[in-house]
């Protein structure tokens, strides 16, 4: 029995933690929302969605993957700036 909680050699009770399956799924919501907010911030309400994307990038950096979080934060900040400039050029205001 490979999945039992009893040691095969001494018979004592062992406690296994299933870290591999939880570490892969931890923080996936931050990644999905971060990229979604980034895409939305380019065309609609860049201040709101851009800041949200930057926050999700930081949370991805802390919770899931530092490399992916850094990339997401960079693109989110770039999208925040580009979306704000595009909004100002089209409508003359920073809020739309």
N, C-alpha and C positions, 0 to 999 in steps of 0.2 A: 504494500500500500504506500504509494509515493506521496499521496496527499493527506495522510493521517497526521494527527498531532502527537503521536507517540514515537519516540526515538527507536529505531530498529535495533540498535546495538545495546542500549542500557534499559530501555523500557520507561524512561521518564517522559513526562508530558512536556512537549515543546510548544512554543507559541510562534507561529509564522505571521509575519505582516505582509500583506499583499500590496507592496509599495509600487510595483511596476504598473499595475493597471490604474491606480489612482493618479500617478504622476502624469500620465499621458492625457488624462481628461481634465486635469486641474487647470482652470483659467481659460478654457476654450471659449466661453461666452465673451470674455474680454477681447479675444482675437476677432471673433465674428463681428461683434458690435463695433470694434475699432475700425475695421476695414469698411463696414457699412457706413459709419459716420463720416469717414474720410471721403467716400464717394459722394455722399449727400452734400458735404460741406463745399464741394466744388461748384455746385449749382444752386443750392438753396440754404439760406440762413447760415452763412459760413462761421459767424461768431459762435453760435450755439453748437452746431454740429462739429466744428473744428476743435473747439475746446473739449467737447466730449470725446472726440477721436484721440486727442493728445492724452487725456486722462486714461482712456482705455489702453493706449500704448504704454503708459507708465505702469498701469496695473498688469499688463502682459509682461513687462520687464521684470516686475517683482514676483509674479505668481507662476509664470509658465516658462518663458525662455528669454534670456537677456538679449540674445542676438535678434530674435523676432521682435521683441519689445522695442529695441533701439531702432530697427527699421520702420516699424509702425509709427513710432513717435516722430521720426524724421519726416515721413510722408504726411503724417497728420499735421505737423507744423507747417510744412510746405503747402498743403491743401488749405489750411487756414489762411495763410497769406495770399495765395493765388485766388481763392474764392472771394476773399474780401476785396482784393483789387478788381476782380471781374465784376463783382456786385457794384462797386463804386463806378466803374466805367459804364455799366449798362444803365443803372438807375440813379446814380448820383448820390446814393446813400450807402452806408456800411451795413445796414440791417436787413436787407432783402437778399 
